[in-house]
Amino acid sequence: MSLDAGGRGEEEDQSGPPVITFLSDYGQLDEFVGVCHGVIARRCPAARVIDLAHGIPRHDVRTGAMVLRDALPYMPAGVHLAVVDPEVGSHERRALALRTARQDRLLVGPDNGLLMPAAELLGGVVEAVDVGRSPERLEPVSRTFHGRDIFAPVAAALAAGTALDALGDPIPVDGLRRLELSRAQVIDGILAAHVLRSDGFGNLILDASRGDLDAIGIVDGGALTVRHAGTLHAARHASSFAEVPAGELLVYEDAQRMIALAVNRGSAAELLGAAPDDEVVVRRA
């Protein structure tokens, strides 16, 4: 089974090599991503590795979690490796492998909330193990590169068919760390939203939905205002960037059905000077 963009199940062809998807904040300037690929290839040569993203802002667990959640509905069922790990090497942060209720998918990464939005989209966690002392880990384990020494070999072992419960000690599902995500509010015809993240085009993804725009009477093509940090910006609601002139601000529903701000052929992040967690107030003009 696979999920379509609306979260509905569809039949999926399970033939072919095992799949491992890989997301991290490692970037592409160093050897970190390639080394993890090499570790996977040594343990499970048949695995096909799909790189989801390695440009997650450094240590930004929330952005990594949202990108992972938004990408997995379009990925084949398999093992999903994610490493955004600012607490690497600390005794408080556990290393996880878990199984989801829907599609029996396996997620591997740190216990810092990174995996949980994706797991919840896939029906929640039904089984979790602490793989910090897994028999599959590489020795000696670096205090700073668990992606290489713990997470990649565990993901490869799962792809090779090793049972989840053979890779670590069981963890109560209700003890897993979760992220606290903000939520937009509609008050007296005003939408008070927050910036969740900025993508590579400078588009600002907000914690709001199309229903929130409907609640304040925003219609397709309607004029509105966007206020950030005391500055008011004129904007228009649009379905695509090309519906407004180049350089103008628009409010639209993005591919993940979240409300976002963009500048046609420009950057909303630069225009507004907005950063994650900033408040943005939207209302009809």
Buried (B, 14 or more C-beta within 10 A) or exposed (E): EBBEEEEEEEEEEEEEEBBBBBBBBBEEEEEBBEBBBEBBBEBBEEBBBBBBBBBBBEEBBBBBBBBBBBBBBEBBBBBBBBBBBEBBEEEEBBBBBBBBBBBEBBBBBBBBBBBBBBBBBBBEBBBBBBBBEBEBBBEEBEEEBBBBBBBBBBBBBBBBEBEBEEBBEEBEBEEBBBBEEBEBEBEEEEBBBBBBBBBEEBBBBBBBBBEBBEBBEBEEEBEBBBBBEEEEBEBBBBEEBEBBEEEBBBBBBBEBEBBBBBBBEBBBBEBBEBEBEBBBBBBBE
